[in-house]
Amino acid sequence: MNNVFDSFVKDIDDDVRVTILDINALTSELTEYINDNLVSICEGAHSTSSLANVKKRIVELFCDKQSKRDDYSNWEMGAVAELFIHLYMKSIGIKQDCMFLNLEERSIKKGFDGCYSDDSDQWIMESKSGSIKTTGITHRAKLNEAIRDLESKFSGCGTKNNPWREAYNHASHADVKSADNVRNYMKKLAEDFTDNKVHSICEFNIIPCATIYYEDQSFDTKATILSTIENILDDKTLKKSHLICVSNRSVGVFKKYIGMA
């Protein structure tokens, strides 16, 4: 494990892990880690693009969304939150079976925010984020939002596009090169979605993520966050779950890194 993140990890039981991260600033160690991994996170592990080119693609993406979206600040928070989750998952040795940047130019829209695999399991990630200045925001509330979103996508309710088809297309991309069993798994689920075969969240290993941007306010302590979320799954029947809570200083931390701020 590459311990470049200020992280706290606790196994609630055999099937539930909690990780709490603080990102106050980009330390030299974290900056070097991002330099080494940004290309593979964005375009796949086998991409031959340069770091400078990928940074330019991200800047173009951000500028494009800023000119077209009324909810740009929310989109921006979501994009940066998702990227740091990908970086963290890579740091703990989980294979990323998707790309941060979509197959479509200037987009990060995918069926799921993240698909991963390890030696024996496939994992589906959903990331939610927001500002500490939003009334009622908590890590627990954002985790619940992510779980509800996954439930909706797995069941096929409330989503027009086939999320598994998009996941399969990402996993099949030449620069991602996911294993045959991972691609076959996604292809079968894509076919089930088309055939209106309903699935439950309890069939999948999930990674609900909550990121809160604190700007100039002090972070909640990891102990405080843990106390509010460790029983969040007590009333649910699930497979395996990895809950990730991130306290980030601001999107400006990352925008400065790519040369925007």
C-alpha positions as CSV (number, residue, x, y, z in Angstrom):
1,M,0.0,0.0,0.0
2,N,1.3,3.4,-1.0
3,N,0.4,5.5,2.1
4,V,0.4,9.0,0.5
5,F,-3.0,9.9,1.9
6,D,-3.8,11.0,5.5
7,S,-6.1,8.1,6.0
8,F,-7.8,6.2,8.8
9,V,-9.1,2.7,8.1
10,K,-11.3,0.5,10.2
11,D,-13.0,-2.8,9.5
12,I,-16.4,-2.7,11.1
13,D,-16.8,-6.4,10.4
14,D,-15.7,-8.9,7.8
15,D,-17.8,-7.3,5.1
16,V,-17.6,-3.6,5.9
17,R,-14.6,-1.3,5.8
18,V,-14.5,2.4,6.6
19,T,-11.8,4.8,5.2
20,I,-11.6,8.4,6.2
21,L,-9.3,10.8,4.3
22,D,-8.1,14.3,4.9
23,I,-6.8,16.3,1.9
24,N,-5.7,19.6,3.3
25,A,-3.1,20.4,0.6
26,L,-1.0,18.6,-2.0
27,T,2.1,17.6,-0.2
28,S,5.3,17.0,-2.3
29,E,4.7,13.3,-1.8
30,L,1.1,13.4,-2.9
31,T,2.0,15.6,-5.8
32,E,4.6,13.1,-7.0
33,Y,2.1,10.3,-6.6
34,I,-0.5,12.2,-8.7
35,N,2.2,12.9,-11.3
36,D,3.0,9.2,-11.5
37,N,-0.7,8.0,-11.8
38,L,-2.8,10.8,-13.3
39,V,-2.4,9.4,-16.9
40,S,-3.5,5.9,-16.0
41,I,-6.3,7.2,-13.8
42,C,-7.7,9.3,-16.6
43,E,-7.0,7.2,-19.7
44,G,-6.2,3.7,-18.6
45,A,-3.1,1.9,-17.3
46,H,-1.8,1.3,-20.8
47,S,-2.1,4.9,-22.1
48,T,1.0,6.4,-23.7
49,S,-0.2,10.0,-23.3
50,S,2.1,12.5,-21.6
51,L,1.2,14.0,-18.2
52,A,1.1,17.5,-19.8
53,N,-1.3,16.3,-22.4
54,V,-3.7,14.8,-19.9
55,K,-3.6,17.9,-17.7
56,K,-4.5,19.9,-20.8
57,R,-7.5,17.6,-21.5
58,I,-8.7,18.1,-17.9
59,V,-8.4,21.9,-18.1
60,E,-10.3,21.8,-21.4
61,L,-13.0,19.7,-19.8
62,F,-13.3,22.0,-16.8
63,C,-13.5,25.1,-19.1
64,D,-16.0,23.5,-21.4
65,K,-18.3,22.6,-18.5
66,Q,-17.9,26.0,-16.9
67,S,-19.2,27.6,-20.1
68,K,-22.2,25.3,-20.5
69,R,-23.5,24.3,-17.0
70,D,-25.6,26.4,-14.6
71,D,-24.6,24.0,-11.8
72,Y,-20.9,24.1,-12.7
73,S,-19.6,24.5,-9.1
74,N,-21.4,21.3,-8.1
75,W,-20.1,19.5,-11.2
76,E,-16.6,20.7,-10.4
77,M,-16.8,19.4,-6.8
78,G,-18.0,16.1,-8.1
79,A,-15.3,15.7,-10.7
80,V,-12.5,16.5,-8.3
81,A,-14.0,14.2,-5.6
82,E,-14.3,11.3,-8.0
83,L,-10.7,11.8,-9.2
84,F,-9.3,11.6,-5.7
85,I,-11.3,8.4,-5.0
86,H,-9.7,6.8,-8.1
87,L,-6.3,7.9,-6.8
88,Y,-6.9,6.5,-3.4
89,M,-8.2,3.2,-4.7
90,K,-5.0,2.8,-6.9
91,S,-2.9,3.5,-3.8
92,I,-4.4,0.5,-2.0
93,G,-3.7,-1.8,-5.0
94,I,-7.2,-2.1,-6.5
95,K,-7.4,-2.4,-10.3
96,Q,-9.3,0.4,-12.0
97,D,-11.6,-1.1,-14.7
98,C,-12.6,2.3,-16.1
99,M,-11.2,5.7,-17.1
100,F,-11.8,9.0,-15.3
101,L,-12.1,10.7,-18.7
102,N,-14.9,9.2,-20.7
103,L,-14.6,7.7,-24.2
104,E,-16.5,10.9,-25.3
105,E,-14.4,14.0,-25.5
106,R,-14.8,16.5,-22.7
107,S,-16.9,14.3,-20.4
108,I,-16.5,12.1,-17.3
109,K,-20.1,10.8,-17.6
110,K,-20.1,7.0,-17.1
111,G,-22.6,4.4,-16.0
112,F,-21.0,4.3,-12.6
113,D,-18.4,6.6,-11.1
114,G,-16.0,3.8,-10.7
115,C,-15.6,0.1,-11.4
116,Y,-12.7,-1.9,-9.9
117,S,-11.5,-5.4,-9.3
118,D,-9.1,-7.3,-7.0
119,D,-8.0,-10.9,-7.0
120,S,-11.5,-12.3,-6.3
121,D,-14.1,-9.5,-6.4
122,Q,-15.6,-6.7,-8.6
123,W,-16.5,-3.4,-7.0
124,I,-18.8,-0.6,-8.0
125,M,-18.2,3.0,-6.7
126,E,-20.6,5.9,-6.5
127,S,-19.2,9.3,-5.3
128,K,-21.3,12.2,-3.9
129,S,-19.9,15.5,-2.8
130,G,-20.9,19.0,-1.6
131,S,-19.8,22.1,0.3
132,I,-19.8,22.3,4.1
133,K,-21.8,25.5,3.6
134,T,-24.8,23.5,2.3
135,T,-27.5,23.3,5.0
136,G,-27.7,19.8,6.6
137,I,-24.7,18.3,4.8
138,T,-22.9,15.5,6.5
139,H,-20.8,12.6,5.4
140,R,-23.6,10.2,6.5
141,A,-26.1,12.0,4.3
142,K,-23.8,11.9,1.3
143,L,-23.1,8.2,1.8
144,N,-26.8,7.5,2.0
145,E,-27.3,9.4,-1.3
146,A,-24.6,7.3,-2.9
147,I,-26.2,4.1,-1.7
148,R,-29.6,5.2,-3.0
149,D,-28.1,6.0,-6.4
150,L,-26.5,2.6,-6.6
151,E,-29.8,0.9,-5.6
152,S,-31.5,2.8,-8.4
153,K,-28.9,1.9,-11.1
154,F,-28.8,-1.8,-10.1
155,S,-32.6,-2.1,-10.2
156,G,-32.8,-0.3,-13.5
157,C,-35.2,2.3,-12.0
158,G,-34.7,6.0,-12.6
159,T,-31.9,5.6,-15.2
160,K,-32.4,5.7,-19.0
161,N,-29.0,4.6,-20.1
162,N,-27.6,1.1,-19.5
163,P,-24.9,1.7,-16.8
164,W,-23.4,-1.8,-17.4
165,R,-23.1,-1.2,-21.1
166,E,-21.0,1.9,-20.4
167,A,-19.0,0.0,-17.8
168,Y,-18.4,-2.8,-20.3
169,N,-17.2,-0.4,-22.9
170,H,-14.7,1.2,-20.5
171,A,-13.4,-2.2,-19.3
172,S,-13.0,-3.3,-23.0
173,H,-11.0,-0.3,-24.0
174,A,-7.5,-1.2,-25.2
175,D,-5.8,1.1,-22.6
176,V,-7.8,-0.3,-19.7
177,K,-7.4,-4.1,-20.6
178,S,-9.6,-5.5,-17.9
179,A,-9.5,-9.3,-17.4
180,D,-11.9,-11.5,-19.3
181,N,-13.9,-12.4,-16.2
182,V,-14.5,-8.7,-15.4
183,R,-15.7,-7.9,-18.9
184,N,-17.9,-11.0,-19.1
185,Y,-19.4,-10.0,-15.7
186,M,-20.3,-6.5,-17.0
187,K,-21.5,-7.8,-20.4
188,K,-23.9,-10.3,-18.7
189,L,-25.3,-7.5,-16.5
190,A,-25.7,-5.2,-19.5
191,E,-27.7,-7.9,-21.2
192,D,-29.8,-8.3,-18.1
193,F,-30.5,-4.6,-18.0
194,T,-31.7,-4.7,-21.6
195,D,-33.9,-7.7,-20.8
196,N,-35.4,-5.9,-17.8
197,K,-34.0,-8.4,-15.4
198,V,-33.9,-6.7,-12.0
199,H,-31.0,-6.9,-9.6
200,S,-30.6,-5.9,-6.0
201,I,-27.8,-4.0,-4.3
202,C,-27.2,-6.9,-2.1
203,E,-25.7,-8.8,-5.1
204,F,-22.8,-6.3,-5.5
205,N,-19.7,-5.2,-3.7
206,I,-20.1,-1.4,-3.3
207,I,-18.0,1.6,-2.5
208,P,-20.2,4.5,-1.5
209,C,-18.1,7.7,-1.2
210,A,-18.8,11.1,0.5
211,T,-16.6,14.1,-0.1
212,I,-17.2,17.4,1.8
213,Y,-15.3,20.6,0.8
214,Y,-14.5,22.7,3.9
215,E,-12.8,25.7,2.3
216,D,-11.7,27.9,5.3
217,Q,-13.5,25.9,8.0
218,S,-11.8,23.3,10.2
219,F,-12.3,19.6,9.2
220,D,-14.4,17.4,11.4
221,T,-12.2,14.9,13.2
222,K,-11.9,11.4,11.9
223,A,-13.3,10.1,15.2
224,T,-16.4,12.4,14.8
225,I,-17.0,11.2,11.3
226,L,-16.6,7.6,12.2
227,S,-19.1,7.9,15.1
228,T,-21.8,9.2,12.7
229,I,-21.3,6.6,10.0
230,E,-20.2,3.3,11.5
231,N,-23.8,2.0,11.9
232,I,-25.1,3.3,8.6
233,L,-25.5,-0.2,7.1
234,D,-27.0,-1.9,10.2
235,D,-30.5,-2.0,8.7
236,K,-29.3,-3.2,5.2
237,T,-28.5,-6.6,3.8
238,L,-25.5,-6.1,1.6
239,K,-22.6,-8.1,0.2
240,K,-19.3,-6.3,0.8
241,S,-19.0,-2.5,1.4
242,H,-16.2,-0.1,1.6
243,L,-17.4,3.3,2.9
244,I,-15.1,6.2,2.0
245,C,-15.4,9.7,3.6
246,V,-13.1,12.5,2.3
247,S,-12.6,15.9,3.9
248,N,-11.1,18.1,1.1
249,R,-9.9,21.7,1.5
250,S,-11.2,22.9,-1.9
251,V,-11.4,22.2,-5.6
252,G,-8.7,24.8,-5.8
253,V,-6.2,22.4,-4.5
254,F,-6.5,20.3,-7.6
255,K,-7.1,23.2,-10.0
256,K,-3.8,24.7,-9.0
257,Y,-2.1,21.4,-9.7
258,I,-3.4,21.3,-13.3
259,G,-2.6,25.0,-13.8
260,M,-6.1,26.5,-13.7
261,A,-6.0,28.4,-10.4
